[in-house]
Amino acid sequence: MINKPAVDELLNKLSQDGHDASRYELCVVAAKRARQIIEQNSGRELPNKMKEITVACYEIDSGKVISAKD
């Protein structure tokens, strides 16, 4: 379970242009980014032995990752 950053904070970061993000959308965005991180690192360890999903959530919190409509 992710405590920091909080889920509510991540939802606020994903919400944009009058669009409120759902928890489902947050899960999809974080999972897609985590898969990208896994592919990019190809077996190497992440800093501080963090999990890929944790890095993805921190990137959403910092604004590096946004939700795009397909």
C-alpha positions in Angstrom: 0.0 0.0 0.0 1.3 3.4 -0.9 1.3 6.0 1.9 3.5 8.7 0.4 2.6 10.3 -1.8 -1.0 9.9 -0.8 -3.6 8.6 -3.2 -5.6 11.8 -2.9 -2.6 13.9 -3.9 -1.9 11.7 -6.9 -5.6 12.0 -8.0 -5.3 15.8 -7.8 -2.2 15.7 -9.9 -3.9 13.7 -12.6 -7.0 15.8 -12.6 -6.7 18.5 -15.3 -8.9 20.8 -17.4 -12.0 20.2 -15.3 -11.5 16.4 -15.6 -11.5 14.6 -12.2 -9.3 11.5 -12.3 -10.6 8.3 -10.9 -8.7 5.7 -8.8 -9.0 3.4 -11.8 -7.3 5.9 -14.0 -4.6 6.4 -11.4 -3.9 2.6 -11.3 -3.8 2.4 -15.1 -1.4 5.4 -15.5 0.9 4.1 -12.7 0.9 0.6 -14.0 1.8 1.7 -17.5 4.6 3.9 -16.3 5.9 1.1 -14.0 6.0 -1.3 -17.0 8.0 1.4 -19.0 10.5 1.7 -16.2 10.9 -2.1 -16.1 11.6 -2.2 -19.8 14.0 0.7 -19.7 16.1 -0.7 -16.8 16.2 -4.2 -18.2 17.4 -5.9 -15.0 19.3 -3.1 -13.3 18.3 -2.1 -9.8 16.7 1.2 -9.2 18.2 3.8 -6.7 17.5 3.0 -3.0 16.1 -0.4 -4.1 12.7 1.3 -4.8 10.0 -0.6 -6.7 9.0 0.5 -10.1 5.5 1.3 -9.0 6.9 3.6 -6.3 9.0 5.5 -8.8 6.0 5.8 -11.1 3.9 7.3 -8.2 6.7 9.8 -7.4 6.8 10.8 -11.0 3.0 11.4 -11.1 3.3 13.4 -7.9 6.1 15.6 -9.4 4.2 16.2 -12.6 6.5 14.2 -14.9 3.7 11.8 -15.8 0.2 12.9 -16.8 -2.9 11.1 -18.0 -3.5 11.3 -21.8 -6.7 10.3 -23.5 -6.2 7.7 -26.2 
